[in-house]
Amino acid sequence: MINHIDVSVVLRGTVCDLYSNLVTRPTGAAVRAEIEQQLAELGGRTLTVIDFTHVGLLDFSCADEIVAKLLLKYCDSAEGSRPRVDGARGEGYFVFRGINDSHLDAIEAVLEHHGLALVVDRGEEGAQLVGTVGDGERRAWETVHQLGAADAEELADAAGMSPDDANRLLDTLCRRRLLMRLDDVYVPIGIRR
């Protein structure tokens, strides 16, 4: 099941009913706390669309509070460290939707700062990786996305890499919550059209 969280609705419910801009760190922290509460109620493995479609401005402090800290709670960074925020419950996967160019500037800056990456649903353009991603990770992610799902052997054959490299990259992408593992197969978390 896919969970959908409209960030503008969360913002209006936690901060101000007439407000559509995400500015100031306290605003971002309040929105993230509400999102985390909703995720905690779901528990288990979740795929959540975090929708910014109706958000006007997104400053760097809110991008850090909402996007980076949420990812830090559930995902490994590019350096392979364990999540750095205590208390993550369940296995959370995220797809971000409604990200415009001004949102993207702030989001990319905080992702780079923390060594994180995420999947953006670009509508008709499909899913895209944003953030700190190595060339091998990007190639593996794109190949799995094109195939629709793959195990290490299928990725190795399709991408022309060794099975060991394919296995390592799939595990890394899964730890970073950029792919989801179902038994021995890895599937993209982007929304399919």
N, C-alpha and C positions, 0 to 999 in steps of 0.2 A: 504494500500500500504506500502511496505517495502522500506525504503530509505537505500542506501548502501554508506558508506563513506570509501574509501581506505585511511588510514592514511598516507601511503607512498606517494601517489599522492598529498595529501594536503601538506605534508612536502616539496616535490620537488617544488610545486607551490608557497610556501610562503617563503622558506628559501634558498634552493640550489637544483638545478636540479640533481646533482650527489650524493646527500646525502641520506642515508637510515637509519641513526642512530638518535634516539631521545635523545639528551643529551643537557643539560643546560636549565635553567628555561626560558630564553627568547625564545628559540626555541619552547618549550612546549606551552608557552603563545601564540606565533604566530599561531601555529597549532590549538590550541583550539579556538582562535578568528575566524579563517576561518571556523571551524566546526560549531561554534555558528551562524555565518553568514548564512551558508547553511541551518541550522535548522530554523532560523528566516524567511527565504524566503519561507519555507514550511508552517509554521504556523499550528495551530490546533493540533490535536492529531497525533503524529508521532511515528512510530517504526523504529528505525535506527540501522543498523548493523555498528558498528565501527570496521573496519577490520585492524588488525595489521600484517597480513600474511607476508607482504614484508618489515617489519621494522626489522632492525638488532638489535641494542642495544636500550634499554629503561632504562634510569636512574631514580632514585627516584624523582628528581625534575621535569622531564617531566611527569612521572606517576602522580604526584601531580597536575601539571598544566592541563594536558589533561583529565585524568580519574576522579580524585577526584573533581576538580573544575567543570567539566561538570556535574557530578552527583549531586554535591551540588546545582547547579543552578536549577535542575529539580526534585530532589528527597528529601525525608525526610531521616534523619539519623536514626540509630538504636534507639537513645534516643527519637525519635518521634518529634523532633523539626521541624519547618518549614525550607524550603531551606534557606541557609545562604548567598547566592550570589544574589544580586538584579537583577531584569530585566528579569527573566525567562519568555519566551513567549510560549504559547501553553502548551500542555501536552506531554512531551517527554518520550519515553520508549527506552531503549537501550539494545542491545545484542552485546557482544564483541566476536570477532572471530579472529583466528590466533594468539592467545596468547600462546607463548611457555613458557617453565619453567623459563627462565631468566626474561622474561617480568612479569611472575606471581609473582616472588619474590618482585619486585618493586611495583607492583599493590597491592598485599596483604598488604604490609607495609602501604601504604597510605590509603587503605580502613580501616584498623584497626585503624589508627590514627584518622580518621574522623568519625568512627562508621558507615561506608557505606557498601553496598553489591551490587553485580551486577550479571548478568547472562552471563555465558561464553558458547558459542557454541563450543563444543569439537568435531565437525564433526560427525563421525560414533558413537562416545560414547554418543552423545546427549548433552543436556543442563545441566549445573552445576551451583550451587550458589557458589560464592566466596566472602569472606569478613566477616563482623561482622553480624552474623545471630544466633538468639537464637534457641534452640532445637525445640521449638514449631513452630517457623516460618519455620524452615527447613522441619519439618515433614509435615506441611500444604502445603508448596510449592511443595514438592515431591509428595504428594498425589494428588494435583490438576494437576500436570504435568502428572502423571500416568493416571488420569481420562480423561485428555484432556480439561476439563472445569468442574467447579462445583459451586454450590451456597453453602451457609452456611450449610444447612441441609445435602446436599450430602457429604460435607467435614466431618461434624460431624459423619455421619454414617460410612464413609470409614476409617476415622482415629481414631474412637473410642474416640471422645472428645465431650464435651458439645456443644450445638448450640451457646451459648454465646461465648465460647472460639473460636469456628470456625469463627464466625462473626468478632470477634476482630482481629484474626490473618489474615483473608482475607483483612480487611480494612487496617491493618498495611502493609501487603505485597503490596497492591495497592498504598498506600502513598509512599512507598519506591521504586515504579516502578518495582517491581519484578513480579507482576501479573497485568493484565489489566482487568478493570471492563467493561463489556458490559451488560447494563441493570442490572439484578440481578445476573448475572453469571460472574465468574472470570475465565480468561483464561491465560495460560502460555504465556510468551513472547518469549520463546525459539523457534528457527526455527525447525519446524517439518520436518522429513525426510520421 
